[in-house]
Amino acid sequence: MLINDQIRVPEVLVIGPNGEQVGVKSISDALTLAGYAALDLVLISPNANPPVCKLMDYNKFRYEKQKKQKEALKKQKASMSELKEYRLSPVIDVGDFETKLRNATKYLEKGDRIKLTVRFKGRQMAHTELGKEVLDKFADRVQDIADIEQKPKLEGRTMTMLLIPKKDK
């Protein structure tokens, strides 16, 4: 945006700091008016006939604009949940299972999505139902705070399942 001496048009429509129309003024009169009010003359609409300028504190305007952009960015980040991945084994021990379950529960409560992966090694491929049981058990334990987005699916040597946090009603 052009301000004060950067504006290079002969006449402008001046709008006061409270939104009232001051009228069409020459650029020198408008700058004098801005000087008396201790404000900046900011070119708002350069394509209008005559161009529209407003009397405002430009630094304050810029600061508030940046503040709004940061807020919008925060809201955007909040709406984009992260994807956390947990690797399980078809023969996972109870303690390990409980630890991963506890950590995943924290992330689900925070609003993140969880991807559970079971990797089969060697002869474990003959018993893929064990991996499916582990994933089903995990989903069953978090069913009060999470929904299954993708059911357990075997792809090569890995079986994956996606959990998403439940929407508050």
Number of C-alpha atoms within 10 A of each C-alpha: 10 13 16 21 12 11 18 9 11 11 18 25 21 29 21 17 17 9 11 10 12 15 13 17 16 14 21 14 14 25 21 13 19 22 14 9 14 12 18 22 29 24 20 17 15 15 8 10 10 16 18 19 26 27 27 20 16 17 11 10 11 11 11 12 11 12 12 12 12 12 11 12 12 11 11 11 11 12 11 11 17 14 15 15 15 15 13 22 18 20 13 13 10 8 9 12 16 14 11 14 16 12 11 23 19 11 17 20 14 12 21 21 23 24 18 21 21 25 19 21 12 7 8 16 16 10 11 18 12 17 26 20 13 19 24 15 13 19 21 13 14 18 14 10 17 22 17 18 14 12 15 20 13 16 9 9 13 17 21 22 21 22 25 20 23 15 9 5 3
